[in-house]
Amino acid sequence: MSHAQPAPHVAQGGFVVHTRGRGFSEITAKVAEAVAASHVQTGIAHVFTAHTSCSLLIGENADPSVRADLERWFARAVPDGDPMFEHDAEGPDDMPAHVRSILTGVSLTVPVHVGKPQLGTWQGIYLWEHRHEPHQRRVTVTVLGH
């Protein structure tokens, strides 16, 4: 007697993050809402932002000095207005924002367990705005599983 597995369920939703300019916006709760709305109990959540000057990351959510240290490290590694950059059409933070985004990434995959993103105790999901001016950033969450 064979037991056929049910077809996986796929759901997709999203939300907009209104950034205040360069810095971090925690989106853990919004991602958890999208996962819950999918009704998937076990699977994966793919989180994506369709922008080239912000990024997504999973990082420390208890001590904000971790995020401040990351920002300082990137300010040294990829400084605004560096004369080596030709692309500065939107200002001195234009190309550094693209480099930061490429180095940190625009998508994440998170396991889903019991209908929730399976994160560690001290992990949060963040959208990291790399431009100085505020922006509206779209985030898409695609959930696949059972």
VOGUPA-432372 format. One record per atom (N, C-alpha, C, O): x, y, z; residue in three letters. Coordinates in pm, whole numbers, plus 50000, padded with zeros to 5 digits. Layout:
<rs>
R/east/north/up/aa
R/X/Y/Z/ALA .
...
</rs>
This chain:
<rs>
R/east/north/up/aa
R/50084/49884/50000/MET .
R/50000/50000/50000/MET .
R/50089/50124/50000/MET .
R/50173/50140/50089/MET .
R/50073/50209/49904/SER .
R/50157/50330/49900/SER .
R/50080/50447/49960/SER .
R/49959/50460/49944/SER .
R/50155/50528/50028/HIS .
R/50097/50649/50088/HIS .
R/50150/50768/50011/HIS .
R/50267/50805/50024/HIS .
R/50065/50828/49933/ALA .
R/50106/50944/49854/ALA .
R/50119/51066/49944/ALA .
R/50033/51092/50028/ALA .
R/50225/51139/49925/GLN .
R/50244/51264/49997/GLN .
R/50154/51370/49935/GLN .
R/50139/51376/49813/GLN .
R/50094/51455/50018/PRO .
R/50015/51563/49960/PRO .
R/50107/51660/49886/PRO .
R/50224/51677/49920/PRO .
R/50051/51722/49784/ALA .
R/50129/51821/49708/ALA .
R/50168/51935/49801/ALA .
R/50090/51975/49887/ALA .
R/50289/51987/49783/PRO .
R/50329/52101/49866/PRO .
R/50239/52222/49839/PRO .
R/50189/52241/49728/PRO .
R/50222/52300/49939/HIS .
R/50143/52423/49930/HIS .
R/50239/52540/49910/HIS .
R/50343/52547/49975/HIS .
R/50204/52631/49821/VAL .
R/50284/52751/49798/VAL .
R/50195/52873/49822/VAL .
R/50083/52880/49771/VAL .
R/50246/52966/49898/ALA .
R/50174/53092/49922/ALA .
R/50273/53206/49909/ALA .
R/50391/53192/49941/ALA .
R/50225/53320/49862/GLN .
R/50313/53435/49846/GLN .
R/50239/53560/49893/GLN .
R/50122/53582/49861/GLN .
R/50310/53639/49967/GLY .
R/50256/53766/50014/GLY .
R/50370/53865/50027/GLY .
R/50484/53835/49991/GLY .
R/50340/53979/50077/GLY .
R/50445/54078/50093/GLY .
R/50401/54196/50174/GLY .
R/50288/54204/50222/GLY .
R/50494/54288/50189/PHE .
R/50467/54410/50266/PHE .
R/50568/54516/50224/PHE .
R/50667/54487/50156/PHE .
R/50543/54638/50267/VAL .
R/50631/54750/50238/VAL .
R/50695/54796/50368/VAL .
R/50630/54806/50472/VAL .
R/50824/54824/50360/VAL .
R/50897/54879/50474/VAL .
R/50928/55024/50443/VAL .
R/50989/55055/50340/VAL .
R/50887/55113/50530/HIS .
R/50917/55256/50517/HIS .
R/51042/55283/50600/HIS .
R/51036/55289/50723/HIS .
R/51156/55298/50532/THR .
R/51280/55319/50605/THR .
R/51294/55466/50643/THR .
R/51231/55554/50583/THR .
R/51378/55492/50741/ARG .
R/51408/55629/50784/ARG .
R/51540/55677/50725/ARG .
R/51593/55779/50767/ARG .
R/51591/55603/50629/GLY .
R/51724/55629/50576/GLY .
R/51817/55520/50624/GLY .
R/51773/55418/50677/GLY .
R/51946/55540/50605/ARG .
R/52044/55435/50635/ARG .
R/52023/55381/50777/ARG .
R/52016/55455/50874/ARG .
R/52014/55248/50783/GLY .
R/51995/55182/50912/GLY .
R/51909/55058/50896/GLY .
R/51873/55018/50785/GLY .
R/51878/54998/51008/PHE .
R/51809/54870/51013/PHE .
R/51662/54886/51050/PHE .
R/51627/54967/51136/PHE .
R/51577/54807/50985/SER .
R/51435/54796/51021/SER .
R/51409/54649/51048/SER .
R/51426/54565/50959/SER .
R/51369/54616/51169/GLU .
R/51340/54476/51199/GLU .
R/51207/54438/51135/GLU .
R/51106/54507/51151/GLU .
R/51208/54327/51061/ILE .
R/51088/54281/50989/ILE .
R/51048/54140/51033/ILE .
R/50967/54076/50966/ILE .
R/51103/54092/51143/THR .
R/51074/53955/51190/THR .
R/50924/53932/51203/THR .
R/50872/53831/51155/THR .
R/50854/54023/51268/ALA .
R/50710/54005/51291/ALA .
R/50632/54003/51160/ALA .
R/50538/53925/51145/ALA .
R/50670/54088/51065/LYS .
R/50601/54092/50935/LYS .
R/50623/53961/50859/LYS .
R/50530/53909/50796/LYS .
R/50745/53907/50864/VAL .
R/50772/53779/50799/VAL .
R/50691/53669/50867/VAL .
R/50634/53583/50800/VAL .
R/50686/53670/51000/ALA .
R/50609/53570/51075/ALA .
R/50461/53578/51038/ALA .
R/50394/53475/51028/ALA .
R/50407/53700/51018/GLU .
R/50268/53716/50976/GLU .
R/50245/53653/50839/GLU .
R/50143/53587/50817/GLU .
R/50338/53674/50747/ALA .
R/50325/53616/50612/ALA .
R/50331/53464/50618/ALA .
R/50256/53396/50548/ALA .
R/50418/53411/50703/VAL .
R/50427/53265/50718/VAL .
R/50297/53212/50777/VAL .
R/50244/53112/50728/VAL .
R/50245/53276/50880/ALA .
R/50119/53231/50942/ALA .
R/50004/53235/50841/ALA .
R/49922/53144/50837/ALA .
R/49999/53339/50760/ALA .
R/49892/53352/50659/ALA .
R/49900/53243/50553/ALA .
R/49799/53212/50489/ALA .
R/50017/53184/50535/SER .
R/50034/53078/50434/SER .
R/49972/52945/50476/SER .
R/49942/52861/50392/SER .
R/49954/52926/50607/HIS .
R/49904/52802/50665/HIS .
R/50001/52685/50648/HIS .
R/49963/52570/50670/HIS .
R/50125/52714/50610/VAL .
R/50228/52610/50601/VAL .
R/50279/52583/50742/VAL .
R/50311/52676/50816/VAL .
R/50286/52455/50778/GLN .
R/50335/52416/50910/GLN .
R/50483/52378/50908/GLN .
R/50558/52407/51001/GLN .
R/50525/52313/50800/THR .
R/50663/52270/50784/THR .
R/50707/52300/50643/THR .
R/50642/52258/50547/THR .
R/50816/52373/50629/GLY .
R/50863/52407/50495/GLY .
R/50972/52512/50500/GLY .
R/51055/52513/50591/GLY .
R/50971/52600/50402/ILE .
R/51068/52709/50396/ILE .
R/50998/52839/50358/ILE .
R/50897/52840/50288/ILE .
R/51055/52948/50406/ALA .
R/51009/53081/50367/ALA .
R/51125/53149/50297/ALA .
R/51236/53159/50350/ALA .
R/51098/53196/50177/HIS .
R/51198/53271/50102/HIS .
R/51158/53418/50112/HIS .
R/51046/53455/50077/HIS .
R/51250/53502/50161/VAL .
R/51224/53644/50180/VAL .
R/51312/53719/50081/VAL .
R/51433/53696/50075/VAL .
R/51252/53811/50004/PHE .
R/51324/53878/49895/PHE .
R/51285/54025/49889/PHE .
R/51168/54059/49910/PHE .
R/51381/54110/49862/THR .
R/51351/54250/49835/THR .
R/51401/54285/49696/THR .
R/51515/54253/49660/THR .
R/51316/54350/49618/ALA .
R/51347/54379/49477/ALA .
R/51411/54517/49463/ALA .
R/51362/54602/49389/ALA .
R/51518/54537/49535/HIS .
R/51588/54666/49532/HIS .
R/51739/54641/49527/HIS .
R/51786/54535/49568/HIS .
R/51813/54739/49478/THR .
R/51959/54723/49464/THR .
R/52039/54809/49561/THR .
R/52162/54814/49552/THR .
R/51971/54875/49653/SER .
R/52045/54959/49748/SER .
R/51996/54939/49891/SER .
R/52009/55028/49976/SER .
R/51940/54821/49918/CYS .
R/51911/54777/50054/CYS .
R/51936/54626/50054/CYS .
R/51956/54566/49949/CYS .
R/51933/54566/50172/SER .
R/51957/54423/50178/SER .
R/51878/54362/50294/SER .
R/51817/54433/50374/SER .
R/51881/54230/50300/LEU .
R/51816/54155/50406/LEU .
R/51921/54076/50481/LEU .
R/52017/54027/50422/LEU .
R/51902/54064/50612/LEU .
R/51995/53981/50688/LEU .
R/51929/53929/50813/LEU .
R/51831/53984/50863/LEU .
R/51986/53820/50862/ILE .
R/51948/53766/50992/ILE .
R/52062/53802/51085/ILE .
R/52178/53770/51058/ILE .
R/52028/53868/51195/GLY .
R/52133/53910/51287/GLY .
R/52083/53918/51430/GLY .
R/51966/53892/51459/GLY .
R/52174/53954/51515/GLU .
R/52150/53972/51659/GLU .
R/52032/54066/51681/GLU .
R/52029/54176/51625/GLU .
R/51934/54023/51762/ASN .
R/51817/54109/51785/ASN .
R/51808/54162/51928/ASN .
R/51714/54233/51961/ASN .
R/51905/54128/52013/ALA .
R/51896/54170/52153/ALA .
R/51978/54295/52181/ALA .
R/51933/54383/52254/ALA .
R/52096/54305/52124/ASP .
R/52185/54416/52154/ASP .
R/52203/54504/52031/ASP .
R/52268/54463/51935/ASP .
R/52145/54626/52031/PRO .
R/52154/54713/51913/PRO .
R/52296/54755/51879/PRO .
R/52321/54804/51768/PRO .
R/52390/54738/51971/SER .
R/52529/54776/51940/SER .
R/52587/54687/51830/SER .
R/52679/54729/51760/SER .
R/52533/54567/51814/VAL .
R/52579/54480/51705/VAL .
R/52549/54546/51571/VAL .
R/52636/54551/51483/VAL .
R/52428/54597/51554/ARG .
R/52391/54663/51429/ARG .
R/52470/54793/51411/ARG .
R/52509/54827/51299/ARG .
R/52494/54866/51519/ALA .
R/52575/54989/51511/ALA .
R/52718/54955/51469/ALA .
R/52778/55028/51389/ALA .
R/52772/54846/51522/ASP .
R/52907/54803/51483/ASP .
R/52912/54763/51336/ASP .
R/53009/54795/51267/ASP .
R/52809/54694/51288/LEU .
R/52803/54658/51146/LEU .
R/52803/54783/51059/LEU .
R/52874/54791/50959/LEU .
R/52723/54881/51099/GLU .
R/52716/55005/51022/GLU .
R/52852/55075/51020/GLU .
R/52894/55125/50916/GLU .
R/52921/55079/51133/ARG .
R/53054/55142/51137/ARG .
R/53154/55064/51052/ARG .
R/53237/55125/50983/ARG .
R/53148/54932/51054/TRP .
R/53241/54851/50975/TRP .
R/53219/54878/50826/TRP .
R/53315/54896/50751/TRP .
R/53092/54880/50784/PHE .
R/53064/54907/50643/PHE .
R/53102/55050/50603/PHE .
R/53144/55073/50489/PHE .
R/53087/55145/50693/ALA .
R/53127/55283/50663/ALA .
R/53277/55289/50634/ALA .
R/53321/55369/50551/ALA .
R/53354/55207/50700/ARG .
R/53498/55202/50676/ARG .
R/53530/55121/50550/ARG .
R/53615/55159/50470/ARG .
R/53460/55009/50532/ALA .
R/53489/54919/50420/ALA .
R/53441/54975/50286/ALA .
R/53507/54958/50184/ALA .
R/53326/55043/50287/VAL .
R/53265/55096/50164/VAL .
R/53222/55241/50192/VAL .
R/53104/55267/50210/VAL .
R/53317/55333/50195/PRO .
R/53284/55471/50233/PRO .
R/53206/55546/50125/PRO .
R/53230/55529/50006/PRO .
R/53114/55629/50171/ASP .
R/53041/55717/50079/ASP .
R/53141/55812/50014/ASP .
R/53237/55857/50077/ASP .
R/53116/55843/49886/GLY .
R/53198/55941/49815/GLY .
R/53337/55894/49778/GLY .
R/53421/55975/49741/GLY .
R/53364/55764/49788/ASP .
R/53497/55713/49753/ASP .
R/53525/55748/49606/ASP .
R/53444/55716/49519/ASP .
R/53639/55813/49579/PRO .
R/53667/55856/49441/PRO .
R/53687/55740/49343/PRO .
R/53689/55762/49222/PRO .
R/53701/55618/49393/MET .
R/53716/55506/49299/MET .
R/53586/55473/49227/MET .
R/53588/55408/49123/MET .
R/53471/55518/49283/PHE .
R/53342/55488/49222/PHE .
R/53308/55589/49114/PHE .
R/53310/55710/49137/PHE .
R/53275/55538/48997/GLU .
R/53229/55622/48887/GLU .
R/53079/55650/48898/GLU .
R/53033/55760/48868/GLU .
R/53004/55548/48942/HIS .
R/52858/55559/48949/HIS .
R/52818/55639/49073/HIS .
R/52824/55590/49186/HIS .
R/52776/55763/49050/ASP .
R/52730/55848/49160/ASP .
R/52610/55933/49117/ASP .
R/52592/56045/49165/ASP .
R/52530/55877/49027/ALA .
R/52418/55952/48967/ALA .
R/52322/56006/49073/ALA .
R/52262/56112/49054/ALA .
R/52306/55935/49183/GLU .
R/52211/55977/49286/GLU .
R/52281/56025/49413/GLU .
R/52219/56033/49519/GLU .
R/52408/56057/49403/GLY .
R/52479/56111/49519/GLY .
R/52592/56023/49566/GLY .
R/52613/55914/49512/GLY .
R/52667/56070/49667/PRO .
R/52785/55998/49713/PRO .
R/52756/55863/49780/PRO .
R/52846/55782/49796/PRO .
R/52630/55839/49820/ASP .
R/52596/55710/49880/ASP .
R/52541/55611/49778/ASP .
R/52504/55499/49814/ASP .
R/52536/55650/49650/ASP .
R/52474/55567/49545/ASP .
R/52549/55436/49526/ASP .
R/52493/55329/49552/ASP .
R/52672/55441/49480/MET .
R/52747/55318/49455/MET .
R/52779/55243/49583/MET .
R/52771/55120/49584/MET .
R/52816/55310/49692/PRO .
R/52836/55234/49816/PRO .
R/52712/55154/49857/PRO .
R/52725/55044/49910/PRO .
R/52593/55209/49834/ALA .
R/52471/55135/49866/ALA .
R/52459/55008/49783/ALA .
R/52416/54904/49833/ALA .
R/52496/55016/49655/HIS .
R/52492/54897/49569/HIS .
R/52593/54793/49616/HIS .
R/52562/54674/49620/HIS .
R/52713/54836/49651/VAL .
R/52816/54742/49699/VAL .
R/52770/54674/49827/VAL .
R/52782/54553/49842/VAL .
R/52717/54752/49920/ARG .
R/52668/54697/50047/ARG .
R/52559/54592/50022/ARG .
R/52557/54487/50085/ARG .
R/52467/54623/49930/SER .
R/52358/54533/49898/SER .
R/52411/54401/49839/SER .
R/52365/54293/49876/SER .
R/52507/54413/49748/ILE .
R/52564/54293/49686/ILE .
R/52638/54208/49789/ILE .
R/52628/54085/49787/ILE .
R/52711/54271/49879/LEU .
R/52787/54197/49980/LEU .
R/52698/54129/50083/LEU .
R/52734/54023/50134/LEU .
R/52584/54187/50114/THR .
R/52498/54131/50218/THR .
R/52379/54054/50163/THR .
R/52326/53967/50233/THR .
R/52334/54082/50041/GLY .
R/52231/54001/49977/GLY .
R/52091/54056/49990/GLY .
R/52059/54130/50083/GLY .
R/52008/54020/49894/VAL .
R/51870/54068/49889/VAL .
R/51768/53958/49914/VAL .
R/51648/53981/49896/VAL .
R/51812/53840/49955/SER .
R/51717/53733/49985/SER .
R/51769/53645/50098/SER .
R/51889/53636/50123/SER .
R/51674/53581/50165/LEU .
R/51703/53488/50275/LEU .
R/51610/53368/50261/LEU .
R/51500/53380/50207/LEU .
R/51653/53255/50308/THR .
R/51567/53138/50319/THR .
R/51567/53095/50465/THR .
R/51673/53074/50524/THR .
R/51448/53082/50522/VAL .
R/51432/53050/50663/VAL .
R/51345/52925/50675/VAL .
R/51240/52918/50611/VAL .
R/51385/52828/50756/PRO .
R/51298/52712/50776/PRO .
R/51168/52753/50847/PRO .
R/51166/52845/50928/PRO .
R/51060/52683/50814/VAL .
R/50932/52702/50881/VAL .
R/50905/52575/50960/VAL .
R/50910/52465/50906/VAL .
R/50876/52592/51089/HIS .
R/50848/52479/51177/HIS .
R/50728/52518/51265/HIS .
R/50727/52623/51329/HIS .
R/50627/52433/51267/VAL .
R/50505/52456/51343/VAL .
R/50443/52591/51305/VAL .
R/50391/52663/51390/VAL .
R/50450/52623/51176/GLY .
R/50385/52743/51126/GLY .
R/50455/52874/51154/GLY .
R/50396/52981/51137/GLY .
R/50582/52867/51199/LYS .
R/50656/52989/51233/LYS .
R/50797/52982/51175/LYS .
R/50853/52874/51157/LYS .
R/50854/53101/51144/PRO .
R/50995/53100/51102/PRO .
R/51080/53044/51217/PRO .
R/51067/53086/51332/PRO .
R/51167/52951/51184/GLN .
R/51250/52887/51286/GLN .
R/51381/52966/51299/GLN .
R/51477/52943/51226/GLN .
R/51381/53059/51392/LEU .
R/51498/53143/51418/LEU .
R/51555/53110/51554/LEU .
R/51486/53058/51641/LEU .
R/51682/53139/51571/GLY .
R/51746/53121/51700/GLY .
R/51697/53225/51800/GLY .
R/51636/53325/51762/GLY .
R/51724/53201/51926/THR .
R/51678/53288/52034/THR .
R/51714/53434/52011/THR .
R/51633/53522/52037/THR .
R/51834/53460/51964/TRP .
R/51882/53597/51949/TRP .
R/51885/53643/51804/TRP .
R/51956/53738/51771/TRP .
R/51808/53577/51717/GLN .
R/51807/53614/51576/GLN .
R/51682/53695/51541/GLN .
R/51571/53665/51587/GLN .
R/51703/53797/51459/GLY .
R/51594/53875/51402/GLY .
R/51619/53892/51254/GLY .
R/51733/53881/51207/GLY .
R/51513/53918/51179/ILE .
R/51524/53943/51035/ILE .
R/51516/54094/51014/ILE .
R/51426/54160/51066/ILE .
R/51612/54147/50939/TYR .
R/51621/54292/50920/TYR .
R/51629/54328/50773/TYR .
R/51690/54257/50692/TYR .
R/51566/54440/50738/LEU .
R/51593/54507/50613/LEU .
R/51694/54616/50647/LEU .
R/51671/54697/50737/LEU .
R/51806/54618/50574/TRP .
R/51912/54714/50599/TRP .
R/51912/54816/50486/TRP .
R/51953/54785/50374/TRP .
R/51868/54936/50516/GLU .
R/51867/55044/50418/GLU .
R/52010/55100/50406/GLU .
R/52073/55133/50506/GLU .
R/52058/55109/50282/HIS .
R/52194/55157/50260/HIS .
R/52199/55300/50207/HIS .
R/52308/55357/50194/HIS .
R/52085/55359/50176/ARG .
R/52081/55498/50129/ARG .
R/52053/55589/50247/ARG .
R/51993/55547/50346/ARG .
R/52098/55715/50237/HIS .
R/52075/55811/50346/HIS .
R/51931/55859/50352/HIS .
R/51879/55885/50461/HIS .
R/51866/55870/50238/GLU .
R/51728/55919/50234/GLU .
R/51629/55806/50264/GLU .
R/51658/55690/50234/GLU .
R/51514/55838/50324/PRO .
R/51410/55737/50346/PRO .
R/51360/55679/50213/PRO .
R/51356/55748/50112/PRO .
R/51322/55553/50217/HIS .
R/51267/55486/50099/HIS .
R/51153/55394/50141/HIS .
R/51138/55359/50258/HIS .
R/51072/55357/50042/GLN .
R/50973/55252/50060/GLN .
R/51027/55128/49992/GLN .
R/51050/55128/49871/GLN .
R/51048/55023/50068/ARG .
R/51107/54899/50017/ARG .
R/51004/54788/50019/ARG .
R/50939/54764/50121/ARG .
R/50990/54720/49906/ARG .
R/50898/54607/49896/ARG .
R/50969/54479/49936/ARG .
R/51084/54455/49897/ARG .
R/50901/54398/50015/VAL .
R/50953/54267/50055/VAL .
R/50850/54163/50017/VAL .
R/50731/54178/50047/VAL .
R/50894/54056/49950/THR .
R/50807/53945/49911/THR .
R/50845/53823/49993/THR .
R/50963/53791/50006/THR .
R/50745/53755/50048/VAL .
R/50767/53632/50123/VAL .
R/50693/53520/50052/VAL .
R/50571/53524/50037/VAL .
R/50770/53420/50007/THR .
R/50713/53302/49942/THR .
R/50734/53184/50034/THR .
R/50847/53156/50075/THR .
R/50626/53114/50068/VAL .
R/50633/53003/50163/VAL .
R/50594/52876/50089/VAL .
R/50493/52871/50020/VAL .
R/50675/52774/50106/LEU .
R/50655/52644/50040/LEU .
R/50662/52536/50147/LEU .
R/50755/52533/50227/LEU .
R/50564/52448/50148/GLY .
R/50567/52337/50244/GLY .
R/50432/52273/50260/GLY .
R/50346/52280/50173/GLY .
R/50417/52210/50374/HIS .
R/50294/52136/50406/HIS .
R/50234/52191/50534/HIS .
R/50130/52143/50579/HIS .
</rs>
